[in-house]
Amino acid sequence: MMKKLILLLLLPLTVAAWAREATVSSPDGKLVVTISDAGGRATYSVSLDGQTVLLPSLLGLKADVADFTQGLAITGEQRQTVSKQYEMWQAKQRHFSYEANKLTLAMATADGKAMAVVFQVSNHDVAFRYELPRQKGDNPKTAVVRAEATSFLLPEGTTTFLTPQIDPMKGWERTKPSYEEEYKADAPMAARSQYGQGYTFPCLFRLPGAWLLVSETGVTSAYCGSHLSDYHPGQGYTVAYPQAGENNGFGTPDASIALPGVTPWRTITVGTTLQPIVETTVAYDVVEPLYEPSEQYAGGRYTWSWLIWQDESINYDDQVRFIDLASAMGYEYCLVDNWWDRNIGRERMARLSDYAREKGVGLMLWYNSNGHWNDAPQTPRNCMDTPMARDREMAWLKSIGVKGIKVDFFAGDKQETMRLYEDILYDANRYGIKVVFHGCTLPRGWERMYPNFVSSEAVLASENVFFSDHHARQEPFQLTMHPFCRNAVATMDWGGVILNRYLSKDNKSRHQRQTTDMFEIASAFTNQAAVQCVALQPNNLSELPQAELDFLRRLPTTWDETRFVDGYPGRYVVLARRHGEQWYVAALNGTDQPLALSLSLPMFAPGSQLTLMADQPGKKGQPAGAAAPQKLRTDKRGQARITLLPRGGAVVCR
């Protein structure tokens, strides 16, 4: 590809008008990108069905080899079609088919320095990235990219659904950014971000007459991650690189690349409804696997003592109880959290793993990523930060039969940190170990790029429901937000379907959970992660209705297909997911009022007799009763009516 690019850069356009403007459209012709070099500034705009959804926005980057933000002219173009099919085990669907039109535009500065911009446009998605060749004389062979001019200028009247980027080395034990800030819904573009550092990907926007989601994918050890800046009138949002203080100040916020080289893909998903946003697969469509899986990885469910029982539960006897709980539920895994090396010890951990295997359960073990990049004290430390330590640790994990690891407390988006993520994943794969990340950044196409990658937190997750009543009250809002943004572009380890009524071991003290049982159960379907935490407690086996336990025993975590049914970010969501031949339609009500819905369910034949698993109304002034199965029939148009209780949920299936 790079050899073709070099030739392309030397090939002048034969039609003068093309040197100033080029367009590329989706296969169905509805989504159109227009690129211009008017005034020596490269810009692009996007329209859908003739409606402008992105005003002329800047392209370009600044590197040590040249300033590619001004004095630019389009010098050549190459057009291709892209068609591919592939499969994945840990995403929102199993079979993928991607069709796109590709345009590579060669550009040059006034003094002859060359770069290219590559656009791939499918029916609802735009992906683009920059390519830097070696310049004249086959040099230089490396480059440092300092910044991007890339911007996103949205129409007036657009509102935002964003979560802020925080300053580095803040928060508990200087562990931020951990990508656990709060979302705001329907905010004005001009509102300054909470910390003045812009916004974390993905970024969702409601335009007049359309929806638009901006993110990035394809970030490896060869580049840094990025985010969006604050809004600037007349310019919009720009791509912003990491802050210098991330990773305890170690490593540059710039990106160092070998030439010829490429940047990650910037992605834009557009729809007149939310369906393309929720169903997008662009994060995976434009990337490729970086290595072969060492074994056939699979999904599953796991129990986790730490969420409610906390650090005191990380001992041999309590972990036996949670292994027994996983076995009783037919779950595949049990996660043993921090301090296991101190409280249980490696020799007894080997015995615990043997016990788990006898019960048909595989262990997953927690690790601190440190290192030197924050003050998080939890151990095991210094096991994941160097190649020698990782190799010793992975070999030991394999020898005792551990199936996965959860690695916590990373430090931002610098290239140095991206290299650590990649190294952990690659080394774990050599020993057949799956990986979950916490206290971490957004995965950027990693499910496809790294076949043993399972999911990342990168969200204000369930542990915060335990920590404070405020976050318990925010849970309905948060979990009706994520299917439209965070979980739309990557798997998400929310960290637990919570069935204790009170956030305590005795289920009688501390603050209450604010959601119904069925909200929690349905969230296991609306939150997508192939290895899903069901944070049952041993007491739940005797306290929960049999119907709820039976339903949780049958919970799938891998999906063959996902469809958006209905919803609005932060208010409610209805998703349909298929596992094999079985469809599940899950609904969450994020509001404190009852919600009556008329749902179109084309995945079931008209007149189908279905099962509705829903909350039972409580007595006046009392919480909702236990969930119970009910009969539900679709009408001759394939529609059905359901009512969700406040902060309640439901699941429809055969």
C-alpha positions in Angstrom: 0.0 0.0 0.0 2.8 2.4 0.9 4.6 1.8 -2.4 1.4 2.6 -4.2 1.0 5.7 -2.1 4.4 7.0 -3.1 3.6 6.6 -6.8 0.3 8.3 -6.2 1.9 11.3 -4.7 3.9 11.8 -7.9 0.8 11.4 -10.1 -0.8 14.8 -11.0 -4.5 14.9 -11.5 -5.5 15.3 -15.1 -8.6 17.4 -14.4 -7.7 20.7 -12.7 -11.0 20.8 -10.8 -10.2 17.6 -9.0 -7.1 19.2 -7.6 -9.4 21.4 -5.5 -12.2 19.1 -4.5 -13.1 15.4 -4.3 -16.0 13.4 -3.1 -16.6 9.8 -1.9 -19.9 8.3 -1.1 -21.3 5.3 0.7 -22.3 2.2 -1.4 -25.9 3.3 -1.2 -25.0 6.9 -2.2 -26.7 8.5 0.8 -23.6 9.4 2.9 -21.3 11.7 1.1 -17.9 13.1 2.1 -16.5 16.2 0.3 -12.8 17.1 0.6 -11.4 20.5 -0.5 -8.0 22.2 -0.5 -9.5 25.7 -0.9 -7.2 28.4 0.4 -4.4 25.9 1.1 -6.4 24.4 4.0 -7.6 20.8 3.7 -11.2 20.4 4.9 -13.9 17.8 4.7 -17.7 17.9 5.1 -20.3 15.2 5.5 -23.9 15.0 4.3 -26.6 12.3 4.8 -29.5 12.2 2.4 -28.6 15.7 1.2 -28.5 17.1 4.8 -25.2 18.5 6.0 -24.3 16.7 9.2 -20.8 18.0 9.5 -19.8 21.5 8.2 -16.4 22.0 6.5 -13.9 20.8 9.1 -10.2 20.9 9.1 -7.9 18.1 8.1 -4.1 17.9 8.7 -1.4 17.3 11.2 1.8 18.8 12.4 4.9 16.7 12.4 8.6 17.3 12.7 8.9 16.5 9.0 6.4 19.2 7.9 3.4 21.3 8.9 0.5 19.6 7.0 -2.1 22.1 8.2 -1.5 24.9 5.7 -0.3 25.5 2.2 -1.8 22.1 1.1 -2.9 21.1 -2.3 -4.6 17.9 -3.5 -2.1 16.3 -5.9 -3.6 12.9 -6.7 -6.3 10.4 -5.9 -6.9 6.7 -5.9 -10.3 5.0 -5.6 -11.1 1.4 -4.5 -14.0 -0.6 -3.1 -13.5 -2.5 0.1 -15.4 -5.7 0.8 -14.7 -8.2 3.6 -16.4 -10.7 5.9 -15.0 -11.7 9.2 -16.1 -13.2 12.6 -15.5 -12.3 16.2 -16.4 -14.0 19.5 -16.5 -11.1 21.9 -18.4 -8.3 20.2 -22.1 -7.3 19.7 -22.4 -9.8 16.8 -20.5 -12.8 15.4 -20.6 -12.4 11.6 -19.6 -9.2 10.0 -19.9 -7.9 6.4 -18.3 -4.6 5.5 -18.7 -2.8 2.2 -17.2 0.6 1.7 -15.9 3.0 -0.9 -12.3 4.1 -0.3 -10.7 7.3 -1.4 -6.9 8.0 -1.0 -6.1 11.7 -1.6 -2.5 12.6 -2.0 -1.6 16.1 -0.7 1.5 18.2 -0.7 2.7 21.4 1.0 3.9 24.3 -1.0 7.5 23.1 -0.5 6.7 19.6 -1.8 6.3 17.7 1.5 3.8 14.8 1.0 1.1 13.1 2.9 -2.2 11.4 2.2 -5.7 11.2 3.7 -7.6 8.0 3.4 -11.4 7.9 3.6 -13.5 4.7 3.8 -17.2 5.4 3.7 -19.8 2.7 4.3 -23.6 3.1 4.5 -23.6 4.8 7.9 -19.9 5.2 8.8 -17.0 7.4 7.8 -13.5 6.4 8.8 -10.4 8.3 7.9 -6.7 8.4 8.7 -3.5 10.0 7.6 -0.6 8.3 5.9 2.9 9.7 5.9 5.4 8.3 3.3 9.1 8.8 3.3 9.9 12.1 1.6 12.3 12.8 -1.3 15.5 10.9 -1.1 13.8 8.1 1.0 14.2 10.1 4.1 13.4 10.7 6.9 12.5 7.2 8.0 10.8 8.3 11.2 8.5 11.1 12.2 7.1 12.6 15.4 3.5 13.8 15.1 3.0 16.7 17.5 -0.7 17.5 16.9 -3.7 17.2 14.6 -5.8 19.9 13.1 -8.6 17.4 12.6 -11.8 19.0 13.7 -15.6 18.3 13.8 -17.7 21.3 13.2 -21.4 20.5 13.9 -24.5 22.5 12.9 -26.0 25.0 15.2 -28.6 23.6 17.4 -26.6 20.4 18.1 -26.7 19.1 21.7 -24.2 16.8 23.3 -23.9 13.6 25.3 -20.4 13.6 26.6 -18.1 12.7 29.5 -15.2 14.9 30.4 -11.5 14.2 30.2 -9.9 14.9 33.6 -6.5 16.2 34.5 -3.8 13.6 35.0 -2.5 12.3 38.4 -5.7 13.4 40.2 -8.2 11.5 42.3 -7.6 8.5 44.5 -3.9 7.6 44.8 -3.3 9.8 41.7 -4.8 7.2 39.4 -6.7 9.5 37.0 -7.5 9.6 34.2 -9.3 6.4 34.7 -12.2 7.3 32.4 -14.8 7.2 35.1 -16.3 10.6 34.9 -20.1 11.4 34.7 -22.0 11.9 31.4 -24.2 14.9 30.8 -27.2 14.6 28.4 -28.5 17.1 25.9 -25.9 19.7 26.9 -25.1 22.7 24.6 -22.0 22.5 22.5 -20.7 25.8 24.0 -20.6 24.5 27.5 -17.1 24.2 28.8 -16.0 20.7 29.9 -15.9 20.1 33.6 -12.1 20.1 33.8 -11.3 22.2 30.7 -9.6 19.2 29.1 -12.2 18.3 26.6 -14.1 15.0 26.3 -13.4 11.3 26.2 -14.3 9.2 23.2 -16.8 8.2 22.1 -18.7 11.5 21.7 -22.4 11.5 20.9 -24.3 14.4 19.3 -27.9 15.1 18.5 -28.1 17.3 15.4 -31.3 18.9 14.0 -32.7 15.8 12.3 -29.8 13.4 12.8 -27.5 11.7 15.3 -23.7 11.6 15.1 -21.1 9.6 17.0 -17.4 10.4 16.9 -14.7 8.0 18.1 -11.4 6.5 17.0 -10.1 3.0 16.4 -6.9 1.1 15.5 -4.7 2.5 18.2 -1.7 0.3 18.8 1.7 0.6 20.4 2.6 2.6 17.3 0.6 5.6 18.3 -1.0 7.5 21.2 -4.7 7.6 22.0 -6.6 10.8 21.7 -9.8 12.6 22.7 -11.8 15.7 21.7 -11.0 19.2 22.8 -13.6 21.6 24.2 -15.8 23.3 21.6 -14.4 26.3 19.8 -16.9 28.6 17.9 -16.4 28.4 14.2 -14.0 25.5 14.5 -15.9 22.9 16.5 -14.1 20.1 18.4 -10.6 19.1 17.5 -8.6 15.9 18.1 -6.4 16.4 21.2 -3.4 14.3 22.1 -2.6 13.1 25.7 -1.6 15.6 28.4 2.1 15.8 29.4 1.4 14.8 33.0 -0.2 11.5 32.1 1.7 8.3 33.1 3.4 10.3 35.9 4.9 12.5 33.3 6.9 9.6 31.7 6.8 9.4 27.9 6.0 12.1 25.3 2.4 13.1 24.6 3.4 13.1 20.9 3.3 10.0 18.6 6.5 8.6 17.2 6.1 6.6 14.1 8.3 4.8 11.5 7.8 5.9 7.9 5.9 5.0 5.9 3.4 5.1 8.7 -0.3 5.8 9.6 -2.3 7.4 12.3 -5.3 5.6 13.9 -8.7 5.9 12.3 -11.1 8.7 13.2 -14.7 7.5 12.9 -18.0 9.2 12.4 -21.3 7.3 12.6 -24.4 9.0 11.3 -28.1 8.2 11.3 -31.5 9.9 11.2 -32.3 7.6 14.0 -30.2 6.0 16.8 -30.2 2.6 15.1 -26.9 3.1 13.2 -25.3 4.5 16.3 -26.2 1.5 18.5 -25.5 -1.1 15.7 -22.3 0.4 14.3 -19.3 -2.0 13.8 -16.9 0.5 12.3 -14.5 0.1 15.2 -13.8 -3.4 14.0 -14.5 -3.0 10.2 -11.3 -1.0 9.5 -8.8 -2.9 11.6 -7.3 -6.4 11.3 -6.1 -9.0 13.9 -2.5 -8.4 14.9 -1.8 -12.0 15.9 -3.4 -15.4 15.9 -5.2 -16.7 19.0 -3.2 -19.4 20.8 -6.5 -21.2 21.7 -10.2 -21.0 21.1 -11.3 -18.3 23.5 -14.9 -18.3 24.8 -17.2 -16.1 26.8 -19.0 -16.8 30.1 -20.2 -15.4 33.4 -18.2 -14.7 36.6 -18.9 -14.2 40.3 -17.0 -11.5 42.2 -16.8 -11.2 45.9 -15.1 -7.8 46.0 -18.0 -5.7 44.8 -20.0 -6.1 48.0 -17.7 -7.9 50.4 -14.7 -5.7 49.5 -11.0 -6.4 50.5 -11.9 -8.4 53.5 -13.3 -11.1 51.3 -10.0 -11.8 49.6 -9.2 -14.9 51.6 -9.2 -18.6 50.9 -12.5 -19.5 52.6 -14.6 -16.6 51.2 -13.3 -17.3 47.7 -14.3 -20.9 48.1 -17.8 -19.6 48.8 -17.9 -17.6 45.6 -16.5 -20.5 43.6 -19.3 -22.6 45.0 -21.7 -19.9 44.0 -20.4 -19.8 40.5 -20.7 -23.6 40.3 -24.2 -23.6 41.7 -25.2 -21.1 39.0 -23.4 -22.9 36.2 -21.1 -19.9 35.7 -17.7 -20.4 34.1 -15.5 -18.1 36.1 -14.8 -16.6 39.5 -12.7 -13.4 39.8 -10.3 -13.1 42.7 -9.5 -9.4 43.3 -6.6 -7.4 44.8 -4.3 -8.6 47.6 -4.7 -12.3 46.8 -0.9 -12.7 46.8 -0.7 -11.3 50.3 -4.0 -12.7 51.8 -4.0 -16.1 50.2 -0.5 -16.6 48.8 0.7 -18.2 45.7 0.9 -21.8 47.0 -2.7 -21.7 48.3 -3.8 -19.9 45.2 -2.7 -23.0 43.2 -4.8 -25.1 45.5 -7.7 -22.7 45.1 -7.5 -23.0 41.4 -7.5 -26.8 41.6 -10.6 -26.6 43.8 -12.3 -24.3 41.3 -11.5 -26.7 38.4 -13.0 -29.6 40.4 -16.2 -27.5 40.6 -16.2 -26.7 36.9 -15.1 -23.1 37.4 -12.0 -21.2 36.1 -10.3 -18.5 38.0 -9.5 -15.0 36.9 -7.0 -13.0 38.9 -6.6 -9.3 39.5 -3.3 -7.4 38.9 -2.0 -3.9 39.4 -0.4 -2.7 36.2 2.2 -0.7 38.1 5.0 0.2 37.5 5.6 3.8 38.5 2.7 5.7 37.1 0.5 6.2 40.2 0.3 5.4 43.9 -2.3 2.6 43.9 -1.0 0.3 46.6 -2.9 -2.9 45.8 -0.9 -6.0 45.0 0.2 -8.0 43.1 2.4 -5.1 41.8 5.3 -5.2 39.4 4.1 -8.3 37.7 2.8 -6.8 34.5 5.1 -3.8 33.8 8.2 -5.5 32.3 8.6 -8.4 29.8 10.6 -10.6 32.2 8.0 -10.1 35.0 5.1 -10.8 32.6 6.6 -13.9 31.2 7.3 -15.4 34.7 3.8 -14.5 35.8 2.0 -15.8 32.7 3.8 -19.1 32.8 2.8 -19.5 36.5 -0.8 -18.6 35.7 -1.0 -21.2 33.0 0.7 -23.8 35.2 -2.1 -23.5 37.8 -4.9 -23.3 35.3 -5.9 -19.6 35.5 -8.1 -18.6 32.6 -8.0 -14.8 32.7 -6.5 -11.7 34.3 -8.0 -8.3 35.2 -5.3 -5.6 35.1 -6.0 -2.3 36.8 -4.7 1.3 37.3 -3.3 2.5 34.0 -2.3 6.1 33.4 -3.7 7.8 30.3 -3.4 7.6 26.5 0.3 8.2 25.8 2.0 5.9 23.3 4.0 4.5 26.2 0.8 3.4 27.9 -0.6 1.9 24.6 2.5 -0.1 24.3 1.9 -1.6 27.8 -1.7 -2.6 26.9 -0.4 -4.3 23.8 2.4 -6.1 25.5 0.2 -7.5 28.2 -2.3 -8.7 25.6 0.4 -10.3 23.4 2.2 -12.0 26.3 -1.1 -13.3 27.8 -2.1 -14.8 24.5 1.1 -16.8 24.4 -0.1 -18.6 27.5 -3.8 -18.8 26.5 -5.0 -16.2 28.9 -7.9 -13.8 28.4 -7.5 -10.1 29.5 -9.9 -7.6 31.1 -8.6 -4.0 31.8 -9.9 -1.7 34.5 -9.0 1.8 35.5 -8.2 2.2 31.8 -8.9 3.9 28.5 -11.5 3.1 25.9 -10.7 0.0 23.8 -10.1 1.1 20.2 -10.9 -1.9 17.9 -9.0 -4.1 20.3 -11.6 -6.9 20.3 -10.6 -7.6 16.6 -7.0 -6.6 16.9 -6.1 -8.7 20.0 -8.1 -12.0 20.0 -7.7 -12.7 23.7 -8.9 -9.2 24.7 -12.3 -9.5 26.5 -13.4 -6.0 27.6 -12.4 -2.9 29.5 -14.1 -0.8 32.2 -13.5 2.8 30.9 -16.8 3.8 32.5 -18.1 4.9 35.9 -18.9 1.3 36.8 -20.7 -0.7 39.4 -18.2 -0.3 42.2 -19.4 3.3 42.4 -22.9 2.1 43.1 -21.4 0.4 46.1 -19.4 3.5 47.2 -22.1 6.1 47.4 -25.8 6.7 47.3 -25.3 9.4 44.7 -23.9 6.8 42.2 -26.6 4.3 43.1 -29.2 7.0 42.1 -27.3 7.7 38.9 -27.1 4.0 37.8 -30.4 4.1 35.8 -29.3 7.2 33.9 -25.8 5.7 33.3 -27.0 2.3 32.1 -29.5 3.9 29.7 -26.7 6.1 28.3 -24.0 3.6 27.5 -25.7 1.5 24.7 -25.7 4.7 22.7 -22.1 5.8 23.3 -19.5 3.9 25.4 -20.8 0.4 24.7 -21.7 1.2 21.1 -18.0 1.2 20.0 -16.4 -1.3 22.4 -17.1 -4.0 24.9 -17.7 -2.7 28.5 -17.0 -4.4 31.8 -19.6 -2.6 33.9 -18.7 -4.9 36.7 -21.8 -6.6 38.0 -25.5 -7.3 37.9 -26.3 -6.4 41.5 -29.1 -8.3 43.2 -28.6 -7.3 46.9 -31.2 -4.8 47.8 -28.7 -3.1 50.2 -25.1 -2.5 49.3 -23.7 -4.5 52.1 -22.7 -8.1 53.0 -25.7 -8.5 55.4 -28.1 -7.0 52.8 -29.6 -4.9 55.5 -27.3 -1.9 56.0 -25.7 0.9 54.1 -27.5 2.6 51.2 -30.0 0.9 48.9 -29.8 -0.1 45.3 -32.2 2.2 43.4 -33.1 -0.1 40.6 -35.6 -3.0 40.5 -34.4 -6.6 40.2 -35.5 -6.8 36.6 -33.6 -3.6 35.7 -30.4 -5.3 37.0 -31.2 -8.6 35.2 -32.0 -6.8 31.9 -28.8 -4.8 32.1 -26.9 -8.1 31.6 -28.4 -8.0 28.1 -28.1 -4.3 27.4 -24.5 -4.1 28.7 -22.3 -6.0 26.2 -19.3 -7.9 27.3 -18.5 -11.5 26.3 -17.3 -12.3 29.9 -20.0 -10.8 32.0 -20.0 -10.2 35.8 -23.2 -11.3 37.6 -22.5 -10.0 41.1 -24.6 -12.5 43.0 -23.9 -13.0 46.6 -24.2 -16.3 48.5 -27.3 -15.0 50.3 -29.0 -14.4 47.0 -29.4 -18.2 46.4 -31.8 -18.3 49.3 -33.3 -14.8 49.1 -34.1 -14.4 45.4 -37.2 -15.9 43.7 -36.5 -19.1 41.8 -37.7 -17.5 38.6 -35.0 -14.9 38.8 -32.3 -17.4 39.6 -33.4 -19.7 36.8 -33.3 -16.8 34.3 -29.8 -15.8 35.4 -28.6 -19.4 35.0 -29.6 -19.2 31.4 -28.0 -15.8 30.7 -25.9 -15.8 27.5 -23.0 -13.4 27.1 -22.0 -13.9 23.4 -24.2 -12.6 20.6 -24.8 -13.5 17.0 -26.8 -10.4 16.3 -27.8 -7.1 17.9 -30.6 -4.8 16.9 -31.7 -1.4 18.2 -35.5 -1.4 19.0 -36.2 1.9 20.9 -34.7 4.4 23.3 -33.2 7.7 24.1 -29.8 8.3 25.8 -30.1 8.5 29.5 -33.9 7.9 29.6 -34.6 4.4 28.3 -33.3 1.7 26.0 -34.6 -1.4 24.3 -32.2 -3.7 22.6 -32.7 -7.1 20.9 -29.9 -9.6 20.9 -29.7 -13.1 19.4 -27.8 -16.0 20.8 -28.1 -19.0 18.4 -31.8 -19.2 17.5 -33.0 -17.4 20.6 -33.8 -13.7 20.6 -33.9 -11.7 23.8 -35.4 -8.2 23.9 -34.2 -6.2 27.0 -35.6 -2.9 28.2 -34.4 -0.5 30.8 -36.3 2.5 32.2 -33.8 5.2 33.4 -36.5 7.5 34.8 -38.4 7.6 38.0 -41.8 7.4 36.2 -43.6 4.4 34.7 -42.9 4.0 31.0 -45.4 2.5 28.6 -43.9 1.3 25.3 -45.3 -0.1 22.1 -42.4 -2.2 20.6 -42.0 -3.3 17.0 -40.5 -6.8 17.3 -39.9 -8.2 13.7 -37.6 -10.8 15.1 -40.7 -12.7 16.2 -43.5 -13.7 13.9 -46.8 -11.8 14.2 -49.0 -13.4 16.7 -46.1 -15.1 18.5 -46.7 -16.3 22.1 -43.7 -14.9 24.1 -42.5 -14.8 27.7 -42.2 -11.4 29.4 -39.9 -11.4 32.4 -40.9 -8.2 34.2 -41.1 -6.5 37.6 -44.2 -6.9 39.7 -45.6 -3.7 41.2 -45.0 -3.3 44.9 -47.6 -2.3 47.4 -48.3 1.4 47.8 -45.1 3.1 48.9 -43.1 -0.1 48.7 -40.4 -1.1 46.3 -41.2 -3.2 43.3 -41.9 -6.9 43.9 -39.9 -9.8 42.5 -39.7 -10.4 38.8 -41.9 -13.1 37.4 -42.6 -14.5 33.9 -45.8 -13.4 32.2 -47.3 -14.3 28.8 -47.1 -11.7 26.0 -48.3 -12.0 22.4 -47.3 -9.9 19.5 -50.2 -8.5 17.4 -50.7 -9.1 13.6 -48.2 -6.2 12.9 -45.5 -7.8 15.1 -45.9 -5.3 17.9 -46.3 -5.7 21.6 -47.0 -3.4 24.5 -45.1 -3.4 27.8 -44.9 -1.1 30.8 -41.7 -0.6 32.7 -41.8 0.4 36.4 -39.7 3.4 37.5 -36.0 2.4 37.3 -37.3 -1.0 36.2 -36.6 -3.4 33.4 -38.0 -6.3 31.4 -36.8 -9.1 29.0 -38.9 -10.6 26.3 -38.0 -14.0 24.8 -39.7 -17.2 23.6 
